[in-house]
């Protein structure tokens, strides 16, 4: 089941799974350290860095969400 979408904020993607930052890094993105992560969407960051957004989203959706999903209580 895919949980990441074009209009999702980078920050929300990073907070949703402990492996998300590694996915961004694999695409050459240092989103975990970027101030814009709380304002920019996955679509915007992919467009700015000339990365196919569908590939980025597919890689995020491929994360093992059961093993790495962050708890709402954390």
BELKA-V112023 format. One record per backbone hydrogen bond with DSSP energy under -0.5 kcal/mol. CO is the residue of the C=O (numbers start at 1). NH is the residue of the N-H. E is the energy in kcal/mol with one decimal. If there is no record, write none. Layout:
BEGIN
CO NH E
CO NH E
END
This chain:
BEGIN
5 8 -1.5
6 43 -2.3
8 42 -2.0
9 13 -2.0
10 14 -2.8
11 15 -2.3
12 16 -1.2
13 17 -0.7
16 70 -1.4
17 20 -1.5
19 23 -1.4
20 24 -2.2
21 25 -2.5
22 26 -2.1
23 27 -0.8
24 27 -1.1
24 29 -2.5
25 28 -2.1
30 33 -1.8
31 34 -1.4
34 37 -1.4
35 38 -1.0
36 39 -2.3
36 40 -2.6
37 11 -2.8
40 10 -2.6
41 45 -2.4
42 46 -2.2
43 47 -2.2
44 48 -2.7
45 49 -1.8
46 51 -2.9
47 50 -1.1
52 55 -0.8
52 56 -2.0
53 57 -2.8
54 58 -2.0
55 59 -2.5
56 60 -2.2
57 61 -2.9
58 62 -1.2
60 63 -1.5
63 65 -1.7
64 67 -0.5
64 68 -1.9
65 69 -1.4
68 18 -2.0
71 74 -1.0
END
